[in-house]
Amino acid sequence: MTQFWKPGSEKPRLVDDEEGGILFFSTPTSSSSSSRFGYSSIDKQRQGLPVYKYRNGILYLVENHATTIIVGETGSGKTTQIPQYLNEAGWAEGGRVIACTQPRRLAVQAVASRVAEEMGVKLGEEVGYIIRFEDLTKPGVTKIKFLTDGVLLREMMDDPLLTNYSVIMVDEAHERSLATDILLGLLKKIQRRRPDLRLIISSATIEARTMSSFFDTSGRMHKKAGDEIEPKKEPAILSVEGRGFNVQIHYLEEPASDYLQAAVSTVLLIHDQEPIGDILVFLTGQDDIDSAVQLLTEEAQNLKKNSSGLVVLPLYSGLSRGDQDLIFAPTPRGKRKVIVSTNIAETSLTLEGIVYVVDSGFSKQRFYNPISDIENLVVAPISKASARQRAGRAGRVRSGKCYRLYTEEYFVKEMPAEGIPEMQRSNLVSCVIQLKALGIDNILGFDWPASPPPEAMVRALEVLYSLGILDEDAKLTSPIGFQVAEIPLDPMISKMIMSGSLLGCSEEVITVAAILSVQSIWVAVRGVQKEMDEAKLRFAAAEGDHVTFLNVYKGFLQSGKSSQWCYKNFINYHAMKKVLEIREQLKRIAHRLGIALKSCEGDTQVLRKAVTAGFFANACRLEAFSQAGMYKTIRSSQEVYIHPSSVLFRVNPKWVIFHSIVSTDRQYMRNVIAIDPSWLTEAAPQFYQQQGLNKVAY
């Protein structure tokens, strides 16, 4: 049996790095027979991971320091192994729980499955996970819990000091998602009240010194009861080496005009000329990925040569469990797997067998402009840090190659060194309501790892006030504010649900809310636009997309939830199944909040009024003499257009409300509904004033 360092026993050997005080630990590995539970091969794999030789050092640091910062390359094993080391050292005894957070849902599910397999336990028992709308844990049984940063934030609403947890590991902290930054700020506050809580901040590339100084509260030593010294307030930093092979980098000689086509051509070139080995392609989002998968599948069939050797798979957040299993399954003998992914595969997931990486140089990022009050999902260039992460994926199993679809000169001279934290480029409405719900009143004075722009903060407070969620003292209103904070959705959608309850259309509104919570219920297939448009027309409602969604949902139920029906109507079957799950969760939340579920029996006007009550800030008016269907937002006079995927594209009603904006060559409104302008002054009199017929001023 492998020996683990136990708190209180002789400390492991420390080797000082001398470069900025980063510590390396090296402990001789045990030559035990590793036959526990008969999982000898899994034990051997675990012991072969780079993090294994640091195990005793990690446990020693966690015992002696309130915060431990672990910098380790992807593939070092830190995510799957550290929670197990903590469990084996007794940190989950006495009903306590070890938490490990991830920024992405897919990573939570994949890592939890892997750890349960390694421990030889059933997923959902000793090892479990929670993501939004899915809880696979058992209170009193689960010892290691994987969850998204956002879910842990929501848990704080019921248990502000997170008293169930002995150790919280914040993984992939370098991604600097909005939820991660809020979580880090709150965990620092919790530590002051709970000196027994241990934090591990883990990342592939992180400014360890910056994170260390953020969590450093040394300078004041306290004593525990019984004169036992508290853990050191000064964070420890541990650097864990990865397991990387040499990666050759190839650049384009000239910039690519179409990165999607360039990516497909590069994959076919690799398949034709390079030895066997899987390929990982980085693209921007689900639409690009679906297009690339289809093009590659078609090209392979057309070429005939070696076509049977390509297994092309998509990878993005929201993938079904069955599709996830295909990603992680070993590549069939004589085949080559091509995984076409978003930046989720940069660090969050470890994919074995990748030898070649194709890097488009782009990712989809949110950028919020507080002046225009428009949040865009923009295809933007990645940073050098991301480019290095992507290239590193090719050197996991043997020497690999990375094909960058941009020039070397661009990489050296123009590509930014680091990405911008999400906190500094996001709409902060959800962030503010979460902090308010946790009792943090002075939000501008909150200790952030990266300060948000004051303009974005002021705009968020203004929107929440106009929604009736905050009062004049910037405190949550009762009951609306507290109820909205309870619903794990964007506050505008939550307000729409509350208004649906008052207007008597809560059944329909929660269906719409569930559909807005999935990426898209439509399947995009290249080359069959006419058939797709015809299918959409079967459900199209003149009032707009939200009513159309209800028609699709009704049709899906009438078909007996048939996958064949979905296929015939170009509807995403997995997305519709997810909609059913989310709707059930929302029904439970509504019941808990005392919201009676009532149908408006086909009265679409009350449904549209409920949507207006939540999304009045996103109102637009058609420009009087615009030939091209140009709208202007009421709040900031931004030029916007209806997205071609909307049923109102080319219809152009005078007044509309949108759910989100996507930027390509223009600012396009997605999920659009036609409204009457008088509803705006009804929904938000403090926001809009009626100025004569069909005129509303902000």
Secondary structure, 3 states (H helix, E strand, C coil): CCCCCCCCCCCCCEEECCCCCCEEECCCCCCCCCCHHHCHHHHHHHHCCHHHHHHHHHHHHHHHECEEEEEECCCCCHHHHHHHHHHHCCCCHHHCEEEEEECCHHHHHHHHHHHHHHHCCCECCCEEEEECCEEECCCCCCCEEEEEHHHHHHHHHHCCCCCCEEEEEECCHHHCCHHHHHHHHHHHHHHHHCCCCEEEEEECCCCHHHHHHHHCCCCCCCECHHHCECCECCCEEEEECCCCCCEEEEECCCCCCCHHHHHHHHHHHHHHHCCCCEEEEECCCHHHHHHHHHHHHHHHHHHCCCHHHEEEEEECCCCCHHHHHHHHCCCCCCCEEEEEECCHHHHCCCCCCEEEEEECCEEEEEEEECCCCEEEEEEEECCHHHHHHHHHHHHCCCCEEEEECCCHHHHHHHCCCCCCCHHHCCCCHHHHHHHHHCCCCCCCCCCCCCCCCHHHHHHHHHHHHHCCCECCCCCECCCHHHHHHHCCCCHHHHHHHHHHHHHCCHHHHHHHHHHHCCCCCECCCCCCHHHHHHHHHCCCCCCEHHHHHHHHHHHHHHCCCCHHHHHHCCECHHHHHHHHHHHHHHHHHHHHCCCCCCCCCCCHHHHHHHHHHHHHHHEEEECCCCCCCEEEECCCCCEEEECCCCCCCCCCCCEEEEEEEEECCCEEEEEEEECCCHHHHHHCCCCCEECCCCCEEC
